[in-house]
Every structure is written in structure tokens, then in C-alpha cells.
Amino acid sequence: MNDAHLHMVVNHFPIIGTIFGLGVLIAGIFFKNNVVKNVGYVLFVVAAIFAAISMATGEGAEEIAEKLPSVTDEIIHEHEEMAEKLALVLYALGLVSLLGLFVNYKNHAKANLISYLAVIIAIVGVFLGKQTGTTGGEVRHTEIRENFVPAQNSSDKNYKDDDN
């Protein structure tokens, strides 16, 4: 398994973990249930760990991907920039989540404040995760690129020639 393969295996967890964690944390806040909030916090910590792994494998994946046809330095650079922003947000979210776990354990008066802070950071993380996932997908999935023009040839069964 090379870095590109490993990167593709782990890079979904930070995004999906943040989305699920946000939903779980909001449910915990709504139901005033610290156990549910703690599950959300744990999901955020796991997402931050996988973000670190994704960042560690990203450079090796870049070395492989930049040699592929239709992959430009611009596409890779855009993905890398978004991934760096997401990673920083998820590292902060992981730290806030560890603090949230601690204050919930201690029944601290600021526990609700920490949970609302985590929700705000997670919302930013979900937005950046969507952007990072899209730019990462564009590396190999040309069909999702903004400037995609489908190729049409006579062997395509869906292709209709106006002359016939």
C-alpha cells in the first residue's frame, strides 16, 4: 500500500466523523444528555487524529498523483490549501472536544459553553470538509471539475448526430 492508497483510505474519516459528530453533539445539547455529547466529542477527536494521518500521507499521495494525466499542479495545490485549513480547524475542534469531555466529567458550569463552541467550530469544519472533499475528488474525478466538458464521439450510444 503506497501513500496515495493510504491517503484515499483515511481521508474520508475527518469529513464524515465531523459531520456525524456535529449531529450527535447537537442531539446531546437538545436532549441535555452529557453521554451523547461525549460521543460527539469522541467523534471529533477521532476526526482530528485521522486529519493528522491524512495530512501525513498527503505529500506522498501528491508525488504519485502529479504524474497522472489530467492532474495539474493547480488542482493539487487547491486541494492542499483546503486540507491545511480543515486540518487546523479539526485540530482545534479536537482540543476543544477534549476540554468538553473533561468539563462534562467534572460537571463544570462552563460545560454548555464548551459544547456551543464545539458546535460552531464543527460547522466551520463541515464547510471546509465539503470544500476539501470536493477539491480532492477533482484530482481524479474530472467529471466533477467546474470546467468539465464531456467528450462525445460517434461510438457513444447516447451521442446523437444532428445529420441522422
Buried (B, 14 or more C-beta within 10 A) or exposed (E): EEBBEBBBBBBBBBBBBBBBBBBBBBBBBEEEEBEBBBBBBBBBBBBBBBBBBBBEBBEBBBEBBEEEEEBEEEBBEBBBEBBBBBBBBBBBBBBBBBBBBEBBEEEBEEBBEBBEBBBEBBBBBBEBBBBBBBBBBBBBEBEEBEEEEEEEEEEEEEEEEEEE
